[in-house]
Amino acid sequence: MHSAALVWPEKFRLGITLLTAFRSWVSLNLLLFGDILSIGNSDVWQNVAIAVLMLAGVGLYYKELLFFTFAPPQG
């Protein structure tokens, strides 16, 4: 069985649970998507630092990642 078939019903369960718990579409919308006006400079710099670290990791292991992407049985 494909893993998406197992995860898909759980997403519906989570959605129904959140809707019944919050009882308000506005608070549920803020919980799921956040509020762009509440992002500060420190949040932006933290995301930039994480992005740089992730790109450095991908750059460091690029050949291995490329190999395992196109030759999964050897992984």
Secondary structure, DSSP 4 states (H G I P E B T S, - for coil): --HHHHHHHHHHHHHHHHHHHH--HHHHHHHHH--GGG--HHHHHHHHHHHHHHHHHHHHTHHHHHHHHH-GGG-
